[in-house]
Amino acid sequence: ASLRSLQGVCRHPLSSRLKGNKMLKKAVFFGLTVAITGFAHADEVQVAVAANFTAPMQQIATQFEKDTGHRATLAFGATGKFYAQITNGAPFEILLAADDETPAKLEKEGQGIAGSRFTYAIGTLVLWSASPTLIDARGDILKTGDFRHLAIANPKTAPYGTAAVEAMTKLGVLSHLQTRFVQGENIAQTYQFILTGNAELGFVALSQVYKDGKITAGSAWTVPAHLYEPIRQDAVLLSKGKDKPAAGALLAYLKGDKARAIIKSYGYELR
């Protein structure tokens, strides 16, 4: 009887271990199945992004991939040029414009999906110089003219360039500053002109020189909002992205708290 009792005691822990191993294998198998299934459903979306939104969108895309498994492939440039490319068949599935007119136009023309458009950010125009002392607190340097070159984005294709022209017109300085313009293809190239010294100062997006509550380098004057039309930057789902899971997921993500916090940290206003 004592031998049988001893055998029973010896068998019990072994039986428990075997059951535990089976449960562990099932858990591992389930975890791998979930991971493989999630990977299989991961998708990629082609996004045309206004140049002023480069830094925040790169940060958002990284976080978006971590949180959803979807990947956003980004192209940066002038909104007007993106419009021309999209209407000529470019494979973009989402446009993040630097204005609200271009997405509305694409929607009207059938290139954008009706009802998908929304304002993801409201931009701010600044006069900026890489020199920490060149620009005064009121932007009076535009009137004194103590510089040789002024950088500006092409107002025909870049909304921030349009805003700069509007501001200079209202300030009454456009006519005598035009001969000093160094024109960038987009706002990113305009920023580079100033950064490299090809122009002592110029008009750029606040997001390019601002992070977490302060100007990151140089000197700047924030152009008063009444001097130019609000720069409402709209997103729109394009026809090529209509049935893409990643496209819908990214647009939803842009409306979420994580993306909005990133956008706000670069000086944009939110609706």
Secondary structure, DSSP 8 states (H G I E B T S, - for coil): -HHHHHHHHHHHHHHHHHHHHHHHHHHHHHHHHHHHHHHHH--EEEEEEEGGGHHHHHHHHHHHHHHHS-EEEEEEE-HHHHHHHHHTT---SEEE-SSSHHHHHHHHTTSB-TT--EEEEEE-EEEEESSSSSS-TT-THHHH---S-EEEE-TTT-HHHHHHHHHHHHHT-HHHHGGGEEEESSHHHHHHHHHTTSSSEEEEEGGGTEETTEE-SSEEEE--GGGS--EEEEEEEBGGGTT-HHHHHHHHHHTSHHHHHHHHHTT-B--
